[in-house]
Amino acid sequence: MISANYRVPNIDPEKCHSCRKCVARQACRLKALVQFEAHELPYVDQAMCRGCLVCVEQCPFRAITVE
């Protein structure tokens, strides 16, 4: 089992508006945030995420947090 030394963000479905700002290349250069359809909620691909937390800063609705 691989353990990470960083925190992976979580997306709160109650706050997310599916605006796609977190999915944009500027917010996640590693493409760790995935959203297949515009109406679906994005999710964090934990295998790709490196914990930079740029997505947290980019979310205008504060739907992305870390625990």
MMTF fields as JSON, N, C-alpha, C and O atoms, coordinates in Angstrom:
{
  "mmtfVersion": "1.0.0",
  "mmtfProducer": "UNKNOWN",
  "numBonds": 267,
  "numAtoms": 268,
  "numGroups": 67,
  "numChains": 1,
  "numModels": 1,
  "chainsPerModel": [1],
  "groupsPerChain": [67],
  "chainIdList": ["A"],
  "bondAtomList": [4, 2, 8, 6, 12, 10, 16, 14, 20, 18, 24, 22, 28, 26, 32, 30, 36, 34, 40, 38, 44, 42, 48, 46, 52, 50, 56, 54, 60, 58, 64, 62, 68, 66, 72, 70, 76, 74, 80, 78, 84, 82, 88, 86, 92, 90, 96, 94, 100, 98, 104, 102, 108, 106, 112, 110, 116, 114, 120, 118, 124, 122, 128, 126, 132, 130, 136, 134, 140, 138, 144, 142, 148, 146, 152, 150, 156, 154, 160, 158, 164, 162, 168, 166, 172, 170, 176, 174, 180, 178, 184, 182, 188, 186, 192, 190, 196, 194, 200, 198, 204, 202, 208, 206, 212, 210, 216, 214, 220, 218, 224, 222, 228, 226, 232, 230, 236, 234, 240, 238, 244, 242, 248, 246, 252, 250, 256, 254, 260, 258, 264, 262],
  "bondOrderList": [1, 1, 1, 1, 1, 1, 1, 1, 1, 1, 1, 1, 1, 1, 1, 1, 1, 1, 1, 1, 1, 1, 1, 1, 1, 1, 1, 1, 1, 1, 1, 1, 1, 1, 1, 1, 1, 1, 1, 1, 1, 1, 1, 1, 1, 1, 1, 1, 1, 1, 1, 1, 1, 1, 1, 1, 1, 1, 1, 1, 1, 1, 1, 1, 1, 1],
  "groupList": [{"groupName": "MET", "atomNameList": ["N", "CA", "C", "O"], "elementList": ["N", "C", "C", "O"], "formalChargeList": [0, 0, 0, 0], "bondAtomList": [1, 0, 2, 1, 3, 2], "bondOrderList": [1, 1, 2], "singleLetterCode": "M", "chemCompType": "L-PEPTIDE LINKING"}, {"groupName": "ILE", "atomNameList": ["N", "CA", "C", "O"], "elementList": ["N", "C", "C", "O"], "formalChargeList": [0, 0, 0, 0], "bondAtomList": [1, 0, 2, 1, 3, 2], "bondOrderList": [1, 1, 2], "singleLetterCode": "I", "chemCompType": "L-PEPTIDE LINKING"}, {"groupName": "SER", "atomNameList": ["N", "CA", "C", "O"], "elementList": ["N", "C", "C", "O"], "formalChargeList": [0, 0, 0, 0], "bondAtomList": [1, 0, 2, 1, 3, 2], "bondOrderList": [1, 1, 2], "singleLetterCode": "S", "chemCompType": "L-PEPTIDE LINKING"}, {"groupName": "ALA", "atomNameList": ["N", "CA", "C", "O"], "elementList": ["N", "C", "C", "O"], "formalChargeList": [0, 0, 0, 0], "bondAtomList": [1, 0, 2, 1, 3, 2], "bondOrderList": [1, 1, 2], "singleLetterCode": "A", "chemCompType": "L-PEPTIDE LINKING"}, {"groupName": "ASN", "atomNameList": ["N", "CA", "C", "O"], "elementList": ["N", "C", "C", "O"], "formalChargeList": [0, 0, 0, 0], "bondAtomList": [1, 0, 2, 1, 3, 2], "bondOrderList": [1, 1, 2], "singleLetterCode": "N", "chemCompType": "L-PEPTIDE LINKING"}, {"groupName": "TYR", "atomNameList": ["N", "CA", "C", "O"], "elementList": ["N", "C", "C", "O"], "formalChargeList": [0, 0, 0, 0], "bondAtomList": [1, 0, 2, 1, 3, 2], "bondOrderList": [1, 1, 2], "singleLetterCode": "Y", "chemCompType": "L-PEPTIDE LINKING"}, {"groupName": "ARG", "atomNameList": ["N", "CA", "C", "O"], "elementList": ["N", "C", "C", "O"], "formalChargeList": [0, 0, 0, 0], "bondAtomList": [1, 0, 2, 1, 3, 2], "bondOrderList": [1, 1, 2], "singleLetterCode": "R", "chemCompType": "L-PEPTIDE LINKING"}, {"groupName": "VAL", "atomNameList": ["N", "CA", "C", "O"], "elementList": ["N", "C", "C", "O"], "formalChargeList": [0, 0, 0, 0], "bondAtomList": [1, 0, 2, 1, 3, 2], "bondOrderList": [1, 1, 2], "singleLetterCode": "V", "chemCompType": "L-PEPTIDE LINKING"}, {"groupName": "PRO", "atomNameList": ["N", "CA", "C", "O"], "elementList": ["N", "C", "C", "O"], "formalChargeList": [0, 0, 0, 0], "bondAtomList": [1, 0, 2, 1, 3, 2], "bondOrderList": [1, 1, 2], "singleLetterCode": "P", "chemCompType": "L-PEPTIDE LINKING"}, {"groupName": "ASP", "atomNameList": ["N", "CA", "C", "O"], "elementList": ["N", "C", "C", "O"], "formalChargeList": [0, 0, 0, 0], "bondAtomList": [1, 0, 2, 1, 3, 2], "bondOrderList": [1, 1, 2], "singleLetterCode": "D", "chemCompType": "L-PEPTIDE LINKING"}, {"groupName": "GLU", "atomNameList": ["N", "CA", "C", "O"], "elementList": ["N", "C", "C", "O"], "formalChargeList": [0, 0, 0, 0], "bondAtomList": [1, 0, 2, 1, 3, 2], "bondOrderList": [1, 1, 2], "singleLetterCode": "E", "chemCompType": "L-PEPTIDE LINKING"}, {"groupName": "LYS", "atomNameList": ["N", "CA", "C", "O"], "elementList": ["N", "C", "C", "O"], "formalChargeList": [0, 0, 0, 0], "bondAtomList": [1, 0, 2, 1, 3, 2], "bondOrderList": [1, 1, 2], "singleLetterCode": "K", "chemCompType": "L-PEPTIDE LINKING"}, {"groupName": "CYS", "atomNameList": ["N", "CA", "C", "O"], "elementList": ["N", "C", "C", "O"], "formalChargeList": [0, 0, 0, 0], "bondAtomList": [1, 0, 2, 1, 3, 2], "bondOrderList": [1, 1, 2], "singleLetterCode": "C", "chemCompType": "L-PEPTIDE LINKING"}, {"groupName": "HIS", "atomNameList": ["N", "CA", "C", "O"], "elementList": ["N", "C", "C", "O"], "formalChargeList": [0, 0, 0, 0], "bondAtomList": [1, 0, 2, 1, 3, 2], "bondOrderList": [1, 1, 2], "singleLetterCode": "H", "chemCompType": "L-PEPTIDE LINKING"}, {"groupName": "GLN", "atomNameList": ["N", "CA", "C", "O"], "elementList": ["N", "C", "C", "O"], "formalChargeList": [0, 0, 0, 0], "bondAtomList": [1, 0, 2, 1, 3, 2], "bondOrderList": [1, 1, 2], "singleLetterCode": "Q", "chemCompType": "L-PEPTIDE LINKING"}, {"groupName": "LEU", "atomNameList": ["N", "CA", "C", "O"], "elementList": ["N", "C", "C", "O"], "formalChargeList": [0, 0, 0, 0], "bondAtomList": [1, 0, 2, 1, 3, 2], "bondOrderList": [1, 1, 2], "singleLetterCode": "L", "chemCompType": "L-PEPTIDE LINKING"}, {"groupName": "PHE", "atomNameList": ["N", "CA", "C", "O"], "elementList": ["N", "C", "C", "O"], "formalChargeList": [0, 0, 0, 0], "bondAtomList": [1, 0, 2, 1, 3, 2], "bondOrderList": [1, 1, 2], "singleLetterCode": "F", "chemCompType": "L-PEPTIDE LINKING"}, {"groupName": "GLY", "atomNameList": ["N", "CA", "C", "O"], "elementList": ["N", "C", "C", "O"], "formalChargeList": [0, 0, 0, 0], "bondAtomList": [1, 0, 2, 1, 3, 2], "bondOrderList": [1, 1, 2], "singleLetterCode": "G", "chemCompType": "PEPTIDE LINKING"}, {"groupName": "THR", "atomNameList": ["N", "CA", "C", "O"], "elementList": ["N", "C", "C", "O"], "formalChargeList": [0, 0, 0, 0], "bondAtomList": [1, 0, 2, 1, 3, 2], "bondOrderList": [1, 1, 2], "singleLetterCode": "T", "chemCompType": "L-PEPTIDE LINKING"}],
  "groupTypeList": [0, 1, 2, 3, 4, 5, 6, 7, 8, 4, 1, 9, 8, 10, 11, 12, 13, 2, 12, 6, 11, 12, 7, 3, 6, 14, 3, 12, 6, 15, 11, 3, 15, 7, 14, 16, 10, 3, 13, 10, 15, 8, 5, 7, 9, 14, 3, 0, 12, 6, 17, 12, 15, 7, 12, 7, 10, 14, 12, 8, 16, 6, 3, 1, 18, 7, 10],
  "groupIdList": [1, 2, 3, 4, 5, 6, 7, 8, 9, 10, 11, 12, 13, 14, 15, 16, 17, 18, 19, 20, 21, 22, 23, 24, 25, 26, 27, 28, 29, 30, 31, 32, 33, 34, 35, 36, 37, 38, 39, 40, 41, 42, 43, 44, 45, 46, 47, 48, 49, 50, 51, 52, 53, 54, 55, 56, 57, 58, 59, 60, 61, 62, 63, 64, 65, 66, 67],
  "secStructList": [7, 7, 7, 7, 1, 1, 7, 7, 7, 3, 3, 7, 6, 6, 6, 7, 7, 7, 7, 7, 6, 6, 6, 1, 6, 6, 6, 7, 6, 6, 7, 7, 3, 3, 7, 1, 1, 6, 6, 1, 7, 7, 3, 3, 7, 6, 6, 6, 7, 7, 7, 7, 7, 2, 2, 2, 2, 2, 7, 6, 6, 7, 7, 3, 3, 7, 7],
  "xCoordList": [0.841, 0.0, 0.89, 1.881, 0.516, 1.254, 0.584, -0.633, 1.371, 0.797, 1.303, 2.45, 0.433, 0.776, 1.117, 0.597, 1.992, 2.368, 1.655, 2.123, 0.555, -0.179, -1.665, -2.109, -2.413, -3.856, -4.559, -4.258, -5.48, -6.253, -7.539, -8.22, -7.872, -9.091, -10.364, -10.386, -11.409, -12.742, -13.688, -13.534, -14.666, -15.656, -16.99, -17.511, -17.529, -18.813, -19.927, -20.07, -20.715, -21.771, -22.862, -23.566, -23.004, -23.999, -23.584, -24.438, -22.282, -21.775, -21.359, -21.317, -21.057, -20.562, -21.664, -22.787, -21.329, -22.266, -21.904, -22.485, -20.957, -20.49, -20.051, -20.315, -19.388, -18.964, -17.72, -17.401, -17.029, -15.864, -14.589, -13.592, -14.595, -13.376, -12.264, -11.089, -12.608, -11.592, -11.028, -9.908, -11.797, -11.38, -10.488, -9.758, -10.548, -9.76, -8.272, -7.788, -7.569, -6.126, -5.359, -4.373, -5.792, -5.117, -5.258, -4.366, -6.358, -6.609, -5.943, -5.509, -5.859, -5.238, -4.436, -4.97, -3.164, -2.282, -2.11, -1.785, -2.325, -2.181, -3.458, -3.479, -4.519, -5.824, -6.344, -6.912, -6.141, -6.6, -8.078, -8.701, -8.634, -10.068, -10.743, -10.372, -11.74, -12.382, -13.874, -14.525, -14.396, -15.834, -16.184, -15.789, -16.925, -17.221, -18.314, -18.194, -19.361, -20.472, -20.637, -20.367, -21.072, -21.195, -22.134, -21.924, -23.154, -24.122, -23.693, -24.324, -22.638, -22.16, -21.197, -20.551, -21.113, -20.15, -18.758, -18.598, -17.758, -16.384, -15.956, -16.568, -14.908, -14.335, -12.819, -12.269, -12.155, -10.698, -10.168, -10.5, -9.346, -8.652, -7.454, -6.434, -7.58, -6.557, -5.218, -4.182, -5.22, -3.962, -3.185, -1.961, -3.888, -3.247, -2.942, -1.998, -3.726, -3.586, -2.272, -1.877, -1.603, -0.354, -0.484, 0.505, -1.712, -1.966, -1.512, -1.212, -1.451, -1.007, -2.061, -1.725, -3.327, -4.464, -4.805, -5.51, -4.332, -4.712, -6.217, -6.855, -6.779, -8.218, -9.029, -10.094, -8.533, -9.216, -9.307, -10.35, -8.223, -8.187, -9.077, -9.642, -9.211, -9.955, -11.467, -12.213, -11.928, -13.375, -14.061, -13.806, -14.938, -15.606, -16.697, -17.185, -17.08, -18.16, -17.654, -18.443, -16.334, -15.699, -16.2, -16.392, -16.405, -16.891, -15.761, -16.006, -14.53, -13.385, -12.619, -12.177, -12.474, -11.79, -10.84, -10.881, -9.997, -9.139, -9.422, -9.733, -9.309, -9.568, -8.282, -8.292],
  "yCoordList": [-1.176, 0.0, 1.245, 1.318, 2.214, 3.469, 4.504, 4.68, 5.185, 6.25, 7.591, 7.723, 8.566, 9.902, 10.802, 10.628, 11.76, 12.726, 14.054, 15.085, 14.048, 15.266, 15.005, 13.858, 16.073, 15.951, 16.073, 16.964, 15.184, 15.195, 15.983, 15.76, 16.902, 17.696, 16.866, 15.837, 17.345, 16.745, 17.78, 18.98, 17.306, 18.203, 18.0, 16.887, 19.081, 19.051, 19.181, 20.236, 18.129, 18.184, 19.209, 19.647, 19.591, 20.596, 21.999, 22.845, 22.242, 23.567, 23.669, 24.767, 22.551, 22.553, 22.95, 22.451, 23.851, 24.318, 23.779, 24.205, 22.852, 22.268, 23.339, 23.225, 24.37, 25.478, 25.134, 25.841, 24.075, 23.553, 24.382, 24.132, 25.342, 26.131, 25.288, 25.537, 24.302, 23.434, 22.445, 21.958, 22.156, 21.203, 21.881, 21.208, 23.204, 23.952, 23.685, 23.43, 23.746, 23.463, 24.375, 23.943, 25.622, 26.544, 26.095, 26.338, 25.451, 25.034, 23.705, 23.494, 22.812, 21.509, 21.066, 20.461, 21.372, 21.02, 19.515, 19.038, 18.769, 17.312, 16.611, 15.391, 17.383, 16.849, 15.833, 14.804, 16.141, 15.252, 15.449, 14.601, 16.565, 16.786, 16.4, 16.867, 15.539, 14.965, 15.27, 15.155, 15.659, 15.88, 15.503, 16.188, 14.416, 13.915, 14.705, 14.997, 15.047, 15.801, 17.103, 17.151, 18.143, 19.462, 19.452, 20.215, 18.613, 18.594, 17.694, 17.716, 16.91, 16.016, 16.74, 17.714, 16.258, 16.809, 16.305, 15.151, 17.153, 16.69, 15.806, 15.822, 15.046, 14.269, 14.318, 14.63, 14.009, 14.039, 12.636, 11.683, 12.529, 11.273, 11.219, 11.862, 10.459, 10.441, 9.909, 10.218, 9.127, 8.621, 9.728, 9.655, 10.752, 11.845, 13.058, 13.8, 13.261, 14.438, 14.407, 13.375, 15.555, 15.69, 16.676, 17.033, 17.109, 17.941, 19.38, 19.993, 19.941, 21.336, 22.324, 23.444, 21.917, 22.689, 23.941, 24.812, 24.055, 25.179, 25.141, 26.19, 23.958, 23.823, 24.44, 25.01, 24.33, 24.919, 26.432, 27.031, 27.041, 28.489, 28.915, 30.008, 28.074, 28.427, 28.306, 28.915, 27.54, 27.315, 28.542, 28.889, 29.208, 30.412, 30.113, 31.026, 28.843, 28.464, 27.785, 27.354, 27.697, 27.034, 25.608, 25.137, 24.94, 23.56, 22.552, 21.377, 23.0, 22.096, 22.415, 23.544, 21.411, 21.58, 20.413, 19.41, 20.556, 19.454, 19.206, 20.13, 17.966, 17.611, 17.54, 17.256],
  "zCoordList": [0.0, 0.0, 0.0, 0.726, -0.824, -0.933, -0.048, -0.102, 0.764, 1.585, 1.077, 0.65, 1.132, 0.646, 1.824, 2.926, 1.58, 2.602, 2.387, 2.869, 1.687, 1.406, 1.576, 1.643, 1.645, 1.823, 0.478, -0.316, 0.238, -1.004, -0.755, 0.245, -1.659, -1.486, -1.636, -2.311, -0.991, -1.091, -1.681, -1.453, -2.438, -3.041, -2.337, -2.274, -1.813, -1.12, -2.159, -2.776, -2.359, -3.379, -3.08, -3.989, -1.819, -1.445, -1.895, -2.159, -1.982, -2.348, -3.813, -4.368, -4.435, -5.818, -6.798, -6.722, -7.716, -8.743, -10.121, -11.119, -10.193, -11.461, -12.455, -13.652, -11.962, -12.824, -13.65, -14.606, -13.295, -14.006, -13.804, -14.482, -12.907, -12.686, -12.079, -12.348, -11.272, -10.679, -11.698, -11.543, -12.726, -13.755, -14.796, -15.525, -14.864, -15.85, -15.686, -14.583, -16.781, -16.782, -15.82, -15.221, -15.664, -14.758, -13.304, -12.491, -12.978, -11.598, -11.267, -10.135, -12.245, -11.976, -13.191, -14.121, -13.165, -14.285, -14.442, -15.529, -13.373, -13.426, -13.873, -14.036, -14.07, -14.464, -13.449, -13.815, -12.174, -11.11, -10.796, -10.158, -11.245, -11.094, -12.395, -13.471, -12.277, -13.454, -13.415, -12.376, -14.568, -14.722, -16.152, -17.095, -16.313, -17.649, -18.36, -19.55, -17.652, -18.23, -17.453, -16.253, -18.124, -17.497, -16.291, -15.348, -16.303, -15.201, -14.04, -12.983, -14.22, -13.166, -12.228, -12.614, -11.015, -10.067, -10.415, -10.811, -10.272, -10.485, -9.315, -8.247, -9.537, -8.445, -8.55, -9.607, -7.456, -7.397, -7.671, -6.967, -8.696, -8.981, -8.038, -8.284, -6.97, -5.928, -6.417, -5.828, -7.468, -8.02, -8.729, -8.834, -9.217, -9.95, -9.066, -9.339, -8.02, -7.164, -6.393, -5.851, -6.353, -5.605, -4.446, -3.806, -4.187, -3.019, -3.113, -2.089, -4.316, -4.462, -3.953, -3.567, -3.951, -3.438, -4.239, -3.729, -5.463, -6.321, -6.58, -6.676, -6.691, -6.925, -5.788, -6.025, -4.563, -3.406, -3.581, -3.317, -4.021, -4.236, -5.4, -5.373, -6.416, -7.623, -7.469, -8.236, -6.502, -6.369, -5.772, -4.619, -6.55, -6.05, -5.019, -4.353, -4.883, -3.972, -2.7, -1.859, -2.569, -1.417, -1.235, -0.114, -2.349, -2.312, -2.176, -1.903, -2.362, -2.272, -0.998, -0.784, -0.167, 1.109, 1.343, 0.631, 2.338, 2.778, 4.25, 5.002, 4.645, 6.052, 6.82, 8.017]
}
